[in-house]
Structures are given as structure tokens and as C-alpha cells.
Amino acid sequence: MKPALAPYAFVAPAVLLLLAFGVLPILIAVPVSLTDLNLSGLVDRSAIEFVGLDNYRRLFADPGFWQALTNTGIFALLGVPAVIVISFAVALLLHRSENRFFRALRAFYFVPAVTAIVAVSLVWGYIYNTQFGLLNHLLSFAGLPPAQWLSDPVLVKFSVAFVAVWRGTGLNIIIFLAALKAIPQEYLEAADIDGASGARKIVSIVIPLLRFAFLFVAVTTVIGWLQFFDEPFVLTKGGPLGESTSMSLFLYQEGFSAGQFGYAGAGTLVLFLIIAGVTLLQVRARRFDAAR
């Protein structure tokens, strides 16, 4: 193999998987969103009718769509800053030492990221249980009434988001740790000679040098929260009264539960455009900041 072709051979499997499971479904969703495809249409193609933009008109007039979109925005506002701040703070603490205890802690923090979401959500479902859950048991020691962690329309958002934050910090901690290790020690040693405090070194040296790591974590975390699905699906099925229904769960319910594939395809494209727009804004903001 020619040396010039070697890099392409290595990335080809990943590119093929991306095209097959990332790009191709979006391309298929475009024509599907313009039809009334449902379960009967999968069996008999003659039952499929072209409806144009009717699915989009119906989508934007659907209160359930706007509720799911609002919930997704609230989840992102709760989760994204929490994941970034907690991941960076824990990475800073773990970076302080290389002994066995801190190496064990790194593995401990990474465990939620590789644990099956169904198992995680089932455990947290028992912790949140109103009658015999651990959290309400602890509240009883303080003389407080039991909380409806997964039944209260307001509290359920925080409960579901907390589980996702707990599960999502592990991978980002590893990313920040890798970036921290790449910082030249000469900068920190020079700051020590100048008498800079620990906080000053973090603000003036560490954070500016980790801008790309922050960008990567921010972009991937925002995308993950805009596609938020696992925790609300397993913990609440979108309840109560749709207060924990995310956009991805809404599309799942309309597409696979109700069998309205054309309608779900329209919602999928809308979500894709939102994610693409937000990601583009983040990347452009980073370029603008780097050009100053």
C-alpha cells in the first residue's frame, strides 16, 4: 500500500460506519417526512401518499412537540453547564497526584460511563422511589416529608437530569485529564516563580490552554443533551403528563409507538437542524474568540 493511502485506509471503516448510521438515515428521513408513511405503508407501498409539508405544519401546531422541545432546552440548560464544570473540577483534583489511590479514583469516576443505562436507571429508580427509596429515607431522618422525585412535574426534570449528569461526567473527566497532562510544565513553573496562586494559574494558564478541550467537551455535551433519550425513557417514559419527554423520546413515541414514520421523520429533521445550528454557533464562537 502506498504511504499516501495508508491514513485513508485506517479511517475508512469509521467513515463507512458514519455514512451508514449517521448520514444515510438523515437522507432517508427527508423524503419520508414528505409522506404519510405508517405501519401499513411498510407492507404496501401503494398506501403511501405524498403530503408535502403537511407533517411540518402539523408538527409546529402540536403542543406535544413544543412541550418536548421546551423540556429538551431545560434539560440542556441544567445538564451542560453542570457536566462541564463538574468534569473539569474533578479532573483538576485527580491531576494533582499519580499515586494508586488517584488512579483508582479515575477508574471509579469512569464506571458510570461504561455501565448499561438500563441497570443505572433501574438502580436510580429504586433510589427515587417514593415509598422505600433511599433519598426519602434520608429525608425522614431530617424530619422532612417524602418528595415525589419522579412524579412532581417540576422536580422530575431535576431528578432525571441529575442521573444524566452523574453518568455523563466520566468520559469528560478523562478528556480533561488528557488535556491537563499535555500542558507544558514550564508555564506552571514560571507562574510558581512569579508567586501566582493556584487559582490564578487555573484562570490565567490552565483554562486558556484548554480552550480546545473545552470546545470539544461543550460541543459533544450539547449534542448529547439535545438528543437526550435514555434516562427519561427508562425512568419515567416521559411522564408525568409529558413533563420529562425530550425531543428524542417524543420522536420515538410518534415513530415507533404510534407508527407515524412520516411525522416522526419531520421532527427528526427539525431536531437535526437545531443540533447543526447550535454546533455551528459554538464552532464559530470559538473561531471568533481565537481570532481576537
N, C-alpha and C positions, 0 to 999 in steps of 0.2 A: 504493500500500500504506500502511495506517495505521502511524504510527510505533510504536505499541504492539506491532504484529505483526512488525515488522522483525527483532528478535532471534530470534524463534521460526523465522522463515524461514531464517536463517543456520545455526541449529543443527539444523534438521530433517533434512538429509542425514546428518549424523553420528548422530543418534538412530535414523534408519531402518536404517543400517548396523549399529548396535549391537544393535537388536532382531532384525535378520535373522541376524546371525552370532554374536551373543553370548547373547541371551536365548532366542530360539527353539530353538536346539539343546538347551539345558538343559531346556526344557519338553518337547521331544520325547523326551529321554532318560528322563524319569520313567516314562511308560507302557512304553517299550521295555525298561526294566530289570526290569519285572514279567513279561516273556515270555521264551521261549527262541528269540527271533529269531536266525536264522543266514542263510547264503547261500541256502539253499533257501526260506526264508521271504520273501526279497526277490522271488522269482519266483512263488511260490504262497502267498497269504495264508492259505489253509486249513491250511498246515503250521505256522503259528504257534500256540503254545499258551500260555495264561496259567499262570505258575508261581508267582505271588505273590512271597514274599520268599526263594524258594529261591536266587536268584542272590546275594543278600546273605549268606545263610548259607554258601554255597559260597565266596564271596569272603573272608569272615573266617576260614574254615578253610583257605585256600590259603596255603601257606608262601611262594609266589612273590609274593603281594600284600604280605605283611609284610616280605619282603626288599626289595621295591621301595619301600615306604613308609619303611623304615629308611634305605635309600640316599638317598632324597629328603631326609630330615631331615639326614643327614650333609652332603649337598651344600649345603643351605641354611645349615647352621652354618659350613661352610667359606667359602662364597661371599658371603653377605650382608654380614657384617662387613668382609670384605676389599674388596668393591666400594665400600661407603660410605666407609671410611677412606681408601682409595687415591684415590677420586674427589675427596674433599674436600681431601686434601693436595695433589694435583696442581692443583686449581682455585685453591688459595691461592697456589701458586707462579706460576701463569700470570697471576694477578690483579695481580702486582707491577708489571707493565710493559705498555705498549701498543705497543711497537716492533714492527717487522715480524717479527723473529725469534720473539717470543712469539705473534704472531698465526699464524705458520706452525706453531708447536707445537700450537696449539689444533686446527688442521685435522689435524695428524698424529695426535693422540690420538683424534680423532673418526672417523678412517678405519675402524678395526675395526668400528664400529657400523653402517656402511653397506656393508661388504663382505659378499658372499654367504657364508653359513655353510658351504656345501659346499666352496668354494675355501679358506676359512680352515681347515677341519678337514682337508682333504687336505694342506695345507702342514704343519700341525702333526702329522699322521700320519707324514710323512716325517721331521720333526724328532725325533719319539719313536721312530722305527724302531730296533729292537734292533741290527741288523747295521750299518747305514750311516747312522744318524741323527746329527744334529748334536750332540745332548746327550751321547750315548755317546762320540762322537768327542772332545768336550771332557773327558769323564771319563777317557779313555785318557791324555790329557796329564798328568793328575794321578796316574796310576798306579792308578786305581780300576777295578773290574770294570764291565762294562756293566749297566745297570739295565733291568729289564723294565717299562718305563713303562706299557704298556697290557696287560700280561699278568699282572702281580702283583696279587692280589686287594685288597691294601691300597693300593699305590702308584697303581693305576688311578684311584681316586677323586680323589686329589690332582692327577693329570695332567689328567683331564677337567675338573675344577673350575677349574684354572689357566687353561685355554683360555677357559672361560666368563667368568672374571673379567677376563681381558685384553680380551675382546670387549665386556663389559658396562660398562666404566668410561667409555667415550667420551661417551655420552649424558648420564650423570650429572655428568660434569665440566662440560658445557655448562650444565646446570641450576644447579649450584653457582656457576658463574661469573656467570650472570644474577642470582642472588640476592645475590652479593657486590657487584655493581655497584649494587644497589638500597639498600645500607646508607648512610644519611646520613653524609657525611664529617665532620660536626660532632662526632659521637660519638668518632670516632677522633682528631680534632684535640684535643678536650678531654682524651682519655687521654694524648696526647703531652705536653700541657702539664703534666699531673699526674705525668709521669715513668713512665708504665706501660710495661713491656717488651712486646716483640712477642708473647710467649707469653701474657701477662696480657690483652692486648687480644683475642686469639683466644678465650681461655676466658671472659672476662667480658663481651665485647661482641659479637664476631662470631658465636660459636656460639648464644648466646641469641636473637639477631636472625634466625638462620637456622633456627629451630625448624620452621617450616612447610616449608621446603625439605628439611630432614632427614626430616620425616614423609612427605612425598611420595616422596622417594627410597627411604626404608625400605619403604613400602607397595608401591610398584611393583617394587622389587627382590625382596622376599619373594615376591610373586605370581609373578614371573618364575622364581625358583628352585624354587618348588613345582610349576611347570609345566615344569620342566627337561626338554628333549627333544632339541634339535638336536645338541649335542656328543656325548652318548653314542650317539645313533643313527648318526651318521656315523663317529665314531672307533672305537667298539667293538661296536656292535649290542647293547649291554647286557652283554657279556662282561667278564672271564672268569667263567663259572659264575653269571651274573646279578649280579655284584658292582658293576656300573655301570648296572644297569637302574633307571631312575627310574620314578615312577608314570605319567607320561605315556607313556613308552616301553612300560611294561607294558600299559597300556590299548591302545596301538597294536597291540602284538603279539597281544593277545587279540581285539581287534575286527577289525582289517584283515588280519592274517596268519592267525589261526585262524578268523576268520569268526564268532566268538561275540559278536554285537552286543548281545544282552540282558545277557550277563555283563559286557561292557565298559561298557554303559550304567550298570550298578550301580556299577562302580568310578568312573565319571565323576562320578556324583552324590556319592559319598563324598569324592572329591578336591575337588569344588566346595564341599562343606560345610566341609572342612578349611580351604580358602583363605578362605572367607567368615568363618569363626570367627577365624582368625588376623588377618585385616584388621580385623574389628570390635574385637578386643582392642587392636590398635595405635591405632586411632582413639579408643577410649575412654580409653586411657592418655594420649594427647595431650590430650584434654579435661580429664582429671583434673589433669594437670600444669599446664595453662593456668589452671585454676580456683584453684590454690593461691596 
